[in-house]
Amino acid sequence: MDFRTQSASLDTLAGINADALIVVIAGEALPAKLDKAVADAAKDAIKLGDFELKAGKTLLVQRAPGVKSARLVLAAAGPASPKSAKAAVAAALGLVKARNAAHAAVIYVGFDGLDEALAEQTALAAADAVYTYRHTKPSAPAASALSKLTLLADKAAAKAVKLGLDRGQAIAAGVELAKECGNRPGNYATPTFLAEQAKALAKSHGIKVEILDRKAVEKLGMGSFLAVAQGSDEPLKFIVAKYEGAPKTQAPVVLVGKGLTFDSGGISLKPGAEMDEMKFDMGGAAGVLGTLRAVAELKPKLNLVVLIPSCENMPSGKALKPGDVITSMAGQTIEVLNTDAEGRLILCDALTYAERFKPAVVVDVATLTGACVIALGGVRSGMYASDDALAAALTAAGEQALDPCWRMPLDEEYEEGLKSNFADVANVGSRAGGSITAALFLKRFTSKYRWGHLDIAGTAWKSGAAKGGTGRPVGLLTHFVLSHAK
């Protein structure tokens, strides 16, 4: 989508030339300086009961008297915040895109100025409004005609608006990549497919990419990763991608994404109901790939390394069995009590591999546990951190991006459930506190650097009528990575 800015004031809106003029109104009253033609249309609608200044209310007026734009869309935001503004403009764009409008102009009324955050969320709302998955669905609706969005602001806000739109557009590109990777079925989105996406980014954005195959992984001693992959005929891939925007002396941020392109549960087979959604089990990989794209488009002065261990978890005569003991790259032995707790088994070797980069910080991202879904639902991602400063940074990034997380505990008492009589550690504990014990399992492999973990099992995709990837946590991760720019 083509995003632009245009200088405009509240009292000149009638002269804006667009297919649709979207006026997002915060508060419970129309401002005195609002353009007379727009204000008259709003007052008439309110008087007739067609529109209210309450959050979530919208109205489309065609050929409003005195308004140059063919369509006038009123959207009530309620409180003046980026979150309410995004919801309001998203609802307004939903009305616009259904009416073959190619160009929408947006202005925010009743807000305390237009800033970077509002501009960023506008771009994200617009990109989300026009996204439609169609790779394996030829019958999907035709692409929306909406291809241009102009954000109206006064001259004083022009610089901030430009920065916000640029960041929003980059994050939107990353979110779209993450959605596309997640939405494709498991017979399309294989480990090889994920590797191809990384290679495509290398070609388009100048990123360095290395793809390690089974032989290379065996040489590294990644016994835990290999054990999960051994039950599938699809070849595993270990993806290493680097964005180098700073001198090599600057320690990189390392993101590790779980890349289970399909998770049957292995020998500990999952129930058949909703097993199709296990194509989304590579949401962590999709998220870090999307973040890599966003960062590469913004070109900040920092170094970023993305690591993706990718394979399938399948039942077969070669598959990992409950009770097996495997040896991780770190040399720790693991008793596999449940083969459906496989994500931590591929991540632990990737976390050990991350040591070689002498990172400033490592954050792993994974659709790791159903327990996290029970704890937090689909609103906030579960977040764990090795120190308070890192937890605060991840929390702040999530709030800035409207992609929130919630810190979970790492009390050592929870580790009791991971004790094993036959290995250094078991791969699962009891059901109680399952997300916490999973995080503590990963923590065992992170002693040489600052470490954070995002459990996105509840936020990486939606079920039901809206089934599909969300692209989370690309926004959170991008803001977090950008905070390290010099």
KEMARVEX-216128 format. One record per residue (C-alpha): y, x, z; residue in three letters. Coordinates in steps of 0.2 Angstrom, whole numbers. Example, Ala and Ser with C-alpha at 12.3 -4.5 7.8 and 13.67 -1.06 7.14 Angstrom:
% residues 2
+-------+-------+-------+--------+
:    yy :    xx :    zz : residu :
+-------+-------+-------+--------+
:   -22 :    62 :    39 :    ALA :
:    -5 :    68 :    36 :    SER :
+-------+-------+-------+--------+
***
This chain:
% residues 486
+-------+-------+-------+--------+
:    yy :    xx :    zz : residu :
+-------+-------+-------+--------+
:     0 :     0 :     0 :    MET :
:    18 :     6 :    -4 :    ASP :
:    28 :     6 :    12 :    PHE :
:    47 :     8 :    11 :    ARG :
:    62 :     5 :    22 :    THR :
:    78 :    -3 :    18 :    GLN :
:    95 :    -4 :    27 :    SER :
:    98 :   -22 :    32 :    ALA :
:   107 :   -32 :    46 :    SER :
:   103 :   -49 :    54 :    LEU :
:   117 :   -57 :    46 :    ASP :
:   112 :   -52 :    28 :    THR :
:    94 :   -58 :    27 :    LEU :
:    97 :   -72 :    15 :    ALA :
:   101 :   -59 :     1 :    GLY :
:    84 :   -49 :     3 :    ILE :
:    75 :   -50 :   -13 :    ASN :
:    56 :   -51 :   -10 :    ALA :
:    41 :   -62 :   -13 :    ASP :
:    41 :   -66 :     6 :    ALA :
:    54 :   -62 :    20 :    LEU :
:    45 :   -61 :    36 :    ILE :
:    56 :   -63 :    52 :    VAL :
:    47 :   -59 :    68 :    VAL :
:    56 :   -66 :    83 :    ILE :
:    54 :   -61 :   101 :    ALA :
:    60 :   -71 :   115 :    GLY :
:    63 :   -89 :   118 :    GLU :
:    80 :   -91 :   108 :    ALA :
:    87 :   -87 :    91 :    LEU :
:   100 :   -73 :    92 :    PRO :
:   118 :   -78 :    88 :    ALA :
:   120 :   -65 :    74 :    LYS :
:   105 :   -71 :    64 :    LEU :
:   108 :   -75 :    46 :    ASP :
:   114 :   -93 :    44 :    LYS :
:   102 :   -99 :    31 :    ALA :
:    87 :   -91 :    40 :    VAL :
:    94 :   -99 :    57 :    ALA :
:    96 :  -116 :    49 :    ASP :
:    78 :  -116 :    42 :    ALA :
:    71 :  -110 :    59 :    ALA :
:    82 :  -124 :    69 :    LYS :
:    76 :  -137 :    57 :    ASP :
:    58 :  -132 :    59 :    ALA :
:    59 :  -132 :    78 :    ILE :
:    68 :  -149 :    78 :    LYS :
:    54 :  -156 :    67 :    LEU :
:    41 :  -149 :    78 :    GLY :
:    34 :  -138 :    64 :    ASP :
:    38 :  -122 :    73 :    PHE :
:    40 :  -115 :    91 :    GLU :
:    46 :   -99 :    99 :    LEU :
:    30 :   -96 :   107 :    LYS :
:    18 :   -81 :   104 :    ALA :
:     6 :   -85 :    90 :    GLY :
:    16 :   -98 :    81 :    LYS :
:    20 :   -96 :    63 :    THR :
:    28 :  -106 :    49 :    LEU :
:    30 :  -103 :    30 :    LEU :
:    44 :  -111 :    21 :    VAL :
:    45 :  -111 :     2 :    GLN :
:    62 :  -110 :    -7 :    ARG :
:    72 :  -111 :     9 :    ALA :
:    90 :  -116 :     5 :    PRO :
:   101 :  -101 :     4 :    GLY :
:    87 :   -88 :     5 :    VAL :
:    84 :   -77 :   -10 :    LYS :
:    66 :   -73 :    -6 :    SER :
:    54 :   -86 :   -13 :    ALA :
:    45 :   -88 :     4 :    ARG :
:    52 :   -87 :    22 :    LEU :
:    39 :   -84 :    35 :    VAL :
:    44 :   -86 :    54 :    LEU :
:    33 :   -78 :    66 :    ALA :
:    35 :   -80 :    85 :    ALA :
:    30 :   -64 :    95 :    ALA :
:    34 :   -70 :   113 :    GLY :
:    38 :   -54 :   123 :    PRO :
:    46 :   -40 :   114 :    ALA :
:    32 :   -26 :   113 :    SER :
:    23 :   -17 :   100 :    PRO :
:     7 :   -26 :   104 :    LYS :
:    15 :   -44 :   102 :    SER :
:    25 :   -38 :    87 :    ALA :
:     9 :   -32 :    78 :    LYS :
:     0 :   -49 :    82 :    ALA :
:    14 :   -59 :    75 :    ALA :
:    16 :   -49 :    59 :    VAL :
:    -2 :   -49 :    56 :    ALA :
:    -2 :   -68 :    58 :    ALA :
:    13 :   -69 :    46 :    ALA :
:     4 :   -57 :    33 :    LEU :
:   -11 :   -68 :    34 :    GLY :
:     0 :   -83 :    27 :    LEU :
:     8 :   -72 :    14 :    VAL :
:    -8 :   -63 :     7 :    LYS :
:   -16 :   -80 :     3 :    ALA :
:    -1 :   -85 :    -8 :    ARG :
:    -2 :   -71 :   -21 :    ASN :
:    14 :   -62 :   -15 :    ALA :
:    15 :   -44 :   -20 :    ALA :
:    30 :   -39 :   -10 :    HIS :
:    34 :   -43 :     8 :    ALA :
:    50 :   -38 :    18 :    ALA :
:    49 :   -38 :    37 :    VAL :
:    62 :   -38 :    50 :    ILE :
:    61 :   -39 :    69 :    TYR :
:    73 :   -50 :    78 :    VAL :
:    76 :   -50 :    97 :    GLY :
:    68 :   -33 :   100 :    PHE :
:    77 :   -18 :   108 :    ASP :
:    79 :    -9 :    91 :    GLY :
:    66 :    -4 :    78 :    LEU :
:    57 :    12 :    84 :    ASP :
:    42 :    23 :    78 :    GLU :
:    30 :    12 :    88 :    ALA :
:    35 :    -4 :    79 :    LEU :
:    35 :     4 :    62 :    ALA :
:    18 :    12 :    65 :    GLU :
:    10 :    -5 :    70 :    GLN :
:    18 :   -14 :    56 :    THR :
:     9 :    -2 :    43 :    ALA :
:    -7 :    -4 :    52 :    LEU :
:    -6 :   -23 :    53 :    ALA :
:    -2 :   -23 :    34 :    ALA :
:   -17 :   -12 :    30 :    ALA :
:   -29 :   -22 :    40 :    ASP :
:   -22 :   -38 :    32 :    ALA :
:   -27 :   -32 :    14 :    VAL :
:   -43 :   -24 :    18 :    TYR :
:   -59 :   -32 :    11 :    THR :
:   -76 :   -24 :    11 :    TYR :
:   -84 :   -26 :    -7 :    ARG :
:   -95 :   -11 :   -10 :    HIS :
:  -111 :   -21 :    -9 :    THR :
:  -103 :   -38 :   -11 :    LYS :
:   -97 :   -41 :   -29 :    PRO :
:   -93 :   -59 :   -24 :    SER :
:   -80 :   -54 :   -12 :    ALA :
:   -63 :   -61 :   -14 :    PRO :
:   -52 :   -52 :   -26 :    ALA :
:   -40 :   -39 :   -19 :    ALA :
:   -25 :   -46 :   -12 :    SER :
:    -9 :   -45 :   -23 :    ALA :
:     1 :   -39 :    -8 :    LEU :
:     4 :   -21 :   -12 :    SER :
:    22 :   -17 :    -6 :    LYS :
:    30 :   -19 :    11 :    LEU :
:    48 :   -15 :    15 :    THR :
:    53 :   -13 :    33 :    LEU :
:    71 :   -19 :    36 :    LEU :
:    81 :    -9 :    49 :    ALA :
:    99 :    -3 :    52 :    ASP :
:   104 :    15 :    47 :    LYS :
:   103 :    22 :    64 :    ALA :
:    84 :    18 :    65 :    ALA :
:    80 :    25 :    48 :    ALA :
:    73 :    41 :    54 :    LYS :
:    62 :    34 :    67 :    ALA :
:    56 :    20 :    55 :    VAL :
:    51 :    33 :    42 :    LYS :
:    41 :    43 :    55 :    LEU :
:    32 :    28 :    62 :    GLY :
:    28 :    22 :    44 :    LEU :
:    21 :    39 :    39 :    ASP :
:    10 :    40 :    54 :    ARG :
:     5 :    22 :    53 :    GLY :
:     0 :    24 :    35 :    GLN :
:   -10 :    40 :    39 :    ALA :
:   -19 :    31 :    53 :    ILE :
:   -22 :    16 :    42 :    ALA :
:   -30 :    28 :    29 :    ALA :
:   -42 :    35 :    42 :    GLY :
:   -46 :    17 :    49 :    VAL :
:   -51 :    12 :    32 :    GLU :
:   -62 :    27 :    29 :    LEU :
:   -70 :    23 :    46 :    ALA :
:   -72 :     5 :    42 :    LYS :
:   -80 :     9 :    25 :    GLU :
:   -92 :    21 :    32 :    CYS :
:   -97 :     9 :    46 :    GLY :
:   -99 :    -7 :    35 :    ASN :
:  -110 :     1 :    22 :    ARG :
:  -129 :    -3 :    25 :    PRO :
:  -140 :    10 :    31 :    GLY :
:  -148 :    12 :    14 :    ASN :
:  -131 :    17 :     8 :    TYR :
:  -123 :    26 :    22 :    ALA :
:  -136 :    39 :    25 :    THR :
:  -133 :    56 :    33 :    PRO :
:  -131 :    63 :    16 :    THR :
:  -118 :    50 :    12 :    PHE :
:  -108 :    55 :    28 :    LEU :
:  -109 :    73 :    22 :    ALA :
:  -102 :    68 :     5 :    GLU :
:   -87 :    59 :    13 :    GLN :
:   -83 :    76 :    22 :    ALA :
:   -85 :    85 :     6 :    LYS :
:   -73 :    72 :    -3 :    ALA :
:   -60 :    76 :    11 :    LEU :
:   -62 :    94 :     8 :    ALA :
:   -58 :    92 :   -10 :    LYS :
:   -43 :    79 :    -8 :    SER :
:   -35 :    87 :     8 :    HIS :
:   -40 :   105 :     8 :    GLY :
:   -51 :   104 :    23 :    ILE :
:   -65 :   117 :    26 :    LYS :
:   -82 :   109 :    26 :    VAL :
:  -100 :   116 :    30 :    GLU :
:  -115 :   106 :    29 :    ILE :
:  -130 :   112 :    39 :    LEU :
:  -148 :   106 :    34 :    ASP :
:  -164 :   106 :    43 :    ARG :
:  -168 :   124 :    41 :    LYS :
:  -151 :   129 :    47 :    ALA :
:  -152 :   118 :    62 :    VAL :
:  -169 :   125 :    66 :    GLU :
:  -162 :   142 :    66 :    LYS :
:  -149 :   137 :    78 :    LEU :
:  -162 :   130 :    90 :    GLY :
:  -156 :   113 :    90 :    MET :
:  -172 :   106 :    97 :    GLY :
:  -165 :    90 :   104 :    SER :
:  -156 :    85 :    88 :    PHE :
:  -172 :    89 :    78 :    LEU :
:  -183 :    79 :    89 :    ALA :
:  -173 :    63 :    85 :    VAL :
:  -173 :    66 :    67 :    ALA :
:  -191 :    70 :    65 :    GLN :
:  -197 :    52 :    63 :    GLY :
:  -187 :    48 :    48 :    SER :
:  -189 :    53 :    30 :    ASP :
:  -170 :    54 :    27 :    GLU :
:  -164 :    72 :    29 :    PRO :
:  -153 :    76 :    44 :    LEU :
:  -136 :    84 :    41 :    LYS :
:  -125 :    93 :    53 :    PHE :
:  -107 :    92 :    47 :    ILE :
:   -94 :   105 :    52 :    VAL :
:   -76 :   101 :    46 :    ALA :
:   -60 :   111 :    50 :    LYS :
:   -42 :   107 :    48 :    TYR :
:   -32 :   123 :    50 :    GLU :
:   -14 :   119 :    52 :    GLY :
:   -10 :   133 :    65 :    ALA :
:   -14 :   152 :    67 :    PRO :
:   -32 :   156 :    71 :    LYS :
:   -26 :   162 :    88 :    THR :
:   -22 :   144 :    93 :    GLN :
:   -38 :   136 :   101 :    ALA :
:   -43 :   120 :    92 :    PRO :
:   -46 :   103 :    97 :    VAL :
:   -64 :    99 :    94 :    VAL :
:   -70 :    81 :    90 :    LEU :
:   -89 :    77 :    90 :    VAL :
:   -95 :    61 :    83 :    GLY :
:  -112 :    53 :    85 :    LYS :
:  -119 :    50 :    67 :    GLY :
:  -134 :    39 :    69 :    LEU :
:  -134 :    30 :    52 :    THR :
:  -147 :    18 :    58 :    PHE :
:  -155 :    17 :    75 :    ASP :
:  -171 :     7 :    76 :    SER :
:  -174 :    13 :    94 :    GLY :
:  -188 :    24 :    88 :    GLY :
:  -205 :    21 :    96 :    ILE :
:  -195 :    12 :   110 :    SER :
:  -192 :    -1 :    96 :    LEU :
:  -177 :   -12 :    98 :    LYS :
:  -178 :   -31 :    98 :    PRO :
:  -177 :   -38 :    80 :    GLY :
:  -162 :   -49 :    84 :    ALA :
:  -146 :   -40 :    79 :    GLU :
:  -155 :   -24 :    74 :    MET :
:  -145 :   -25 :    58 :    ASP :
:  -130 :   -20 :    68 :    GLU :
:  -137 :    -3 :    72 :    MET :
:  -130 :     3 :    55 :    LYS :
:  -114 :     4 :    65 :    PHE :
:  -122 :    17 :    77 :    ASP :
:  -113 :    30 :    67 :    MET :
:   -96 :    23 :    73 :    GLY :
:   -92 :    39 :    82 :    GLY :
:   -95 :    49 :    66 :    ALA :
:   -85 :    37 :    56 :    ALA :
:   -71 :    38 :    69 :    GLY :
:   -69 :    57 :    69 :    VAL :
:   -70 :    57 :    50 :    LEU :
:   -56 :    44 :    50 :    GLY :
:   -46 :    54 :    62 :    THR :
:   -49 :    70 :    52 :    LEU :
:   -41 :    61 :    37 :    ARG :
:   -26 :    55 :    46 :    ALA :
:   -23 :    72 :    54 :    VAL :
:   -25 :    80 :    37 :    ALA :
:   -12 :    68 :    29 :    GLU :
:     1 :    71 :    43 :    LEU :
:    -1 :    90 :    42 :    LYS :
:     3 :    94 :    60 :    PRO :
:     3 :   112 :    67 :    LYS :
:   -13 :   113 :    76 :    LEU :
:   -31 :   117 :    73 :    ASN :
:   -45 :   103 :    73 :    LEU :
:   -64 :   105 :    71 :    VAL :
:   -75 :    90 :    68 :    VAL :
:   -93 :    91 :    72 :    LEU :
:  -105 :    77 :    66 :    ILE :
:  -124 :    78 :    70 :    PRO :
:  -131 :    64 :    58 :    SER :
:  -149 :    57 :    56 :    CYS :
:  -159 :    41 :    58 :    GLU :
:  -169 :    36 :    73 :    ASN :
:  -185 :    28 :    66 :    MET :
:  -203 :    25 :    72 :    PRO :
:  -217 :    34 :    63 :    SER :
:  -232 :    45 :    66 :    GLY :
:  -220 :    60 :    67 :    LYS :
:  -208 :    51 :    78 :    ALA :
:  -203 :    57 :    96 :    LEU :
:  -213 :    48 :   109 :    LYS :
:  -209 :    43 :   127 :    PRO :
:  -214 :    56 :   139 :    GLY :
:  -212 :    70 :   126 :    ASP :
:  -202 :    86 :   133 :    VAL :
:  -190 :    94 :   121 :    ILE :
:  -179 :   109 :   122 :    THR :
:  -161 :   108 :   118 :    SER :
:  -150 :   122 :   110 :    MET :
:  -143 :   126 :   127 :    ALA :
:  -161 :   130 :   133 :    GLY :
:  -162 :   115 :   145 :    GLN :
:  -178 :   105 :   144 :    THR :
:  -177 :    86 :   142 :    ILE :
:  -190 :    73 :   147 :    GLU :
:  -188 :    58 :   134 :    VAL :
:  -192 :    43 :   144 :    LEU :
:  -184 :    31 :   131 :    ASN :
:  -183 :    36 :   113 :    THR :
:  -169 :    23 :   111 :    ASP :
:  -157 :    34 :   121 :    ALA :
:  -156 :    46 :   106 :    GLU :
:  -137 :    47 :   104 :    GLY :
:  -136 :    59 :   119 :    ARG :
:  -150 :    69 :   112 :    LEU :
:  -141 :    73 :    96 :    ILE :
:  -124 :    75 :   105 :    LEU :
:  -130 :    88 :   118 :    CYS :
:  -134 :   101 :   104 :    ASP :
:  -117 :    97 :    95 :    ALA :
:  -108 :   100 :   112 :    LEU :
:  -117 :   117 :   114 :    THR :
:  -113 :   121 :    96 :    TYR :
:   -94 :   118 :   100 :    ALA :
:   -94 :   132 :   113 :    GLU :
:   -92 :   145 :    98 :    ARG :
:   -75 :   138 :    94 :    PHE :
:   -68 :   143 :   111 :    LYS :
:   -59 :   125 :   111 :    PRO :
:   -44 :   119 :   120 :    ALA :
:   -53 :   103 :   123 :    VAL :
:   -69 :    94 :   116 :    VAL :
:   -70 :    75 :   115 :    VAL :
:   -86 :    67 :   110 :    ASP :
:   -86 :    49 :   103 :    VAL :
:  -101 :    38 :   102 :    ALA :
:  -108 :    21 :   102 :    THR :
:  -118 :    26 :   116 :    LEU :
:  -123 :    13 :   128 :    THR :
:  -125 :    -6 :   129 :    GLY :
:  -121 :    -4 :   148 :    ALA :
:  -103 :     0 :   142 :    CYS :
:  -102 :   -16 :   133 :    VAL :
:  -107 :   -25 :   148 :    ILE :
:   -94 :   -16 :   159 :    ALA :
:   -79 :   -17 :   147 :    LEU :
:   -83 :   -29 :   133 :    GLY :
:   -74 :   -26 :   116 :    GLY :
:   -56 :   -23 :   122 :    VAL :
:   -56 :    -5 :   130 :    ARG :
:   -67 :     9 :   126 :    SER :
:   -76 :    18 :   140 :    GLY :
:   -68 :    35 :   144 :    MET :
:   -74 :    50 :   154 :    TYR :
:   -65 :    66 :   157 :    ALA :
:   -68 :    82 :   166 :    SER :
:   -50 :    82 :   174 :    ASP :
:   -36 :    71 :   178 :    ASP :
:   -24 :    78 :   165 :    ALA :
:   -36 :    75 :   151 :    LEU :
:   -40 :    58 :   157 :    ALA :
:   -21 :    54 :   157 :    ALA :
:   -19 :    61 :   140 :    ALA :
:   -33 :    50 :   132 :    LEU :
:   -26 :    35 :   141 :    THR :
:    -8 :    38 :   135 :    ALA :
:   -15 :    41 :   117 :    ALA :
:   -24 :    24 :   118 :    GLY :
:    -9 :    15 :   125 :    GLU :
:     2 :    22 :   111 :    GLN :
:   -10 :    18 :    97 :    ALA :
:   -14 :     0 :   104 :    LEU :
:   -32 :     7 :   105 :    ASP :
:   -35 :     7 :   123 :    PRO :
:   -48 :    15 :   134 :    CYS :
:   -53 :    14 :   153 :    TRP :
:   -57 :    29 :   164 :    ARG :
:   -75 :    28 :   171 :    MET :
:   -82 :    38 :   186 :    PRO :
:   -92 :    54 :   185 :    LEU :
:   -97 :    55 :   203 :    ASP :
:  -112 :    67 :   205 :    GLU :
:  -122 :    54 :   216 :    GLU :
:  -125 :    45 :   199 :    TYR :
:  -135 :    61 :   193 :    GLU :
:  -150 :    56 :   205 :    GLU :
:  -156 :    44 :   191 :    GLY :
:  -158 :    58 :   179 :    LEU :
:  -170 :    69 :   189 :    LYS :
:  -187 :    73 :   181 :    SER :
:  -204 :    80 :   188 :    ASN :
:  -207 :    88 :   171 :    PHE :
:  -191 :    94 :   164 :    ALA :
:  -174 :   100 :   169 :    ASP :
:  -167 :    82 :   166 :    VAL :
:  -173 :    65 :   160 :    ALA :
:  -164 :    57 :   145 :    ASN :
:  -161 :    40 :   154 :    VAL :
:  -159 :    34 :   172 :    GLY :
:  -160 :    16 :   179 :    SER :
:  -151 :     2 :   170 :    ARG :
:  -138 :     2 :   184 :    ALA :
:  -123 :    12 :   179 :    GLY :
:  -131 :    16 :   162 :    GLY :
:  -115 :    22 :   154 :    SER :
:  -111 :    33 :   168 :    ILE :
:  -128 :    42 :   168 :    THR :
:  -127 :    44 :   149 :    ALA :
:  -110 :    53 :   151 :    ALA :
:  -117 :    63 :   165 :    LEU :
:  -131 :    69 :   154 :    PHE :
:  -118 :    75 :   141 :    LEU :
:  -108 :    83 :   155 :    LYS :
:  -122 :    95 :   158 :    ARG :
:  -119 :   103 :   141 :    PHE :
:  -100 :   105 :   143 :    THR :
:   -97 :   117 :   157 :    SER :
:   -88 :   130 :   146 :    LYS :
:   -73 :   119 :   141 :    TYR :
:   -63 :   104 :   145 :    ARG :
:   -72 :    89 :   140 :    TRP :
:   -69 :    70 :   137 :    GLY :
:   -81 :    57 :   131 :    HIS :
:   -77 :    40 :   123 :    LEU :
:   -91 :    27 :   124 :    ASP :
:   -86 :    15 :   109 :    ILE :
:  -102 :     4 :   109 :    ALA :
:   -91 :   -11 :   113 :    GLY :
:   -76 :    -7 :   101 :    THR :
:   -83 :     1 :    85 :    ALA :
:   -88 :   -15 :    77 :    TRP :
:   -87 :   -34 :    79 :    LYS :
:  -101 :   -47 :    78 :    SER :
:  -102 :   -65 :    73 :    GLY :
:   -91 :   -72 :    59 :    ALA :
:   -80 :   -57 :    59 :    ALA :
:   -94 :   -44 :    58 :    LYS :
:   -88 :   -27 :    53 :    GLY :
:   -82 :   -11 :    58 :    GLY :
:   -65 :   -10 :    67 :    THR :
:   -60 :     8 :    63 :    GLY :
:   -58 :    12 :    82 :    ARG :
:   -54 :    24 :    90 :    PRO :
:   -45 :    32 :    75 :    VAL :
:   -29 :    27 :    82 :    GLY :
:   -32 :    34 :    99 :    LEU :
:   -39 :    50 :    93 :    LEU :
:   -26 :    53 :    81 :    THR :
:   -12 :    51 :    94 :    HIS :
:   -22 :    62 :   106 :    PHE :
:   -24 :    76 :    93 :    VAL :
:    -6 :    75 :    88 :    LEU :
:    -1 :    78 :   106 :    SER :
:    -8 :    96 :   104 :    HIS :
:     4 :   100 :    89 :    ALA :
:    15 :   115 :    93 :    LYS :
+-------+-------+-------+--------+
***
